[in-house]
Structure formats: structure tokens, C-alpha cells
Amino acid sequence: MNWKTRHRSFYYDEAPEPETPVLLAGKVALLVIDVQNTYLEADAPRWAPFLARMRETVIPNNAALIEAFRDRGLDVLFARIACLLADGRDRSLSQRKPGWNNLLLPKDAPASQIVPELAPRAGEIVVTKTTDSALTGTSLRLILANLGITHVVCTGIFTDQCVSSTVRSLADESFDVIVIDDACAAGTDALHAHELEVLNMIYCNVMRTDELIALLPRGRLAPDLSAAAL
């Protein structure tokens, strides 16, 4: 079984196999969503499977994808949840309702930063959002359009929340979207798998890290930013 036959919902159970996307240099970008320090600080036992998936699978695969995009001279972008005001009054309603989503993450706080293993490089775009969708809550749509991007590869957390909201928004704006199964996580594996089934073949195609990397084009050569080159 490959990406063309995995994660099929009732709606697409008898549909023909999707065509393999043609990814062109300068037209495809990676968007890493909300892989922030705060989400790796949970200490309740029920979060243990999520934390294990993050450390053993999601973060390593995101690192591999980031490196593959950088090596090929393709754009890498990041989105993160953070409020611009210290008291969080600028957050959307979904980010300040009572309960788990009610996180106060000022933009300069350590908890709101992207995890060190995936830290953006100088010159890479990071959008800060106060909504679930990275498209609705920022100027990302305009940025992607200005860059000439047609295909957006989405990774990150949480599959059933901010990843899903972003994917749906991108699809509604007529971007072709690919979600990377083993570079995303939800609170449980069941929630993750269910959301991929919901999204697949209507809002996006769902692939694994190795399947996506095999399709990547080579763009401009990445600049050498090592100290020896300065």
C-alpha cells in the first residue's frame, strides 16, 4: 500500500488513484506548523504516547524534510501560535475559550518558540498567528502567492486542529496541499489517523516523508552559510 491507496475515507473508497503531483522548483514550499516548546512540556501520563511520537518520529522527520528542502534550494516556512499582547487579548476566540486550547503564549516567551531541533535559519519566513489556521490568521496567503508557490507541504501539530485548519484554508484558496503523515501528530494516534482520512483526497494528498522527498525537484543551489564561507 502506498500514498495513493492509504487513508481513504468512505467518500473515496472507490475513486481512481490520484495522479502523482508534479512538484516544480520555486513552486513548492514546506510549511512547518506549531512545533513549539510548549507542546513538549506536558507531563501528564496521558500525553506520554504523543511525546514519544514527537521525539521519535515527528521531529526527526521534520528535520529530514527541512534539510531536503534546504539542500534543494526550496522554500521552508514556519507558523507558530503566539499572541502579540502580553495579556493575550489579541487571540482569536478559539484560542481563548476555557479548556486545553486556552494557552497564553506571548510572542517572545521561550514556550512559544519553535523547538531547537527545527529552528528556522536566518532569512526563513516565520508567521505568527492567533488563530488555528496559519492562512486565516496571517499574511501567509499573500506571501505564498508572491513567492509563486502552488504546492504547499504541511507538517506539524496538531493534525486535527491547526494542521487541519491550515490545510482546509489552503485548499479553499486553490493551493495544492500535501500533508506528511509521519511528520504530524495529534493528541492520540486515533485522532491523527481519523483526521488524515477526513482530509485525504479532497483537501490534500497524504504522503510519508520518504515518498515526498522522492518527488522533490532541485531548485537553486542553497547558499553556504558556514563560518568558513564568510
PyMOL commands that set and color helices and strands:
alter all, ss='L'
color gray80, all
select helices_A, chain A and resi 10-12+37-40+45-71+93-95+110-112+116-118+140-147+159-172+189-199+209-213+227-229
alter helices_A, ss='H'
color red, helices_A
select strands_A, chain A and resi 28-33+75-81+125-129+151-157+176-185+205-207
alter strands_A, ss='S'
color yellow, strands_A
deselect
rebuild
show_as cartoon
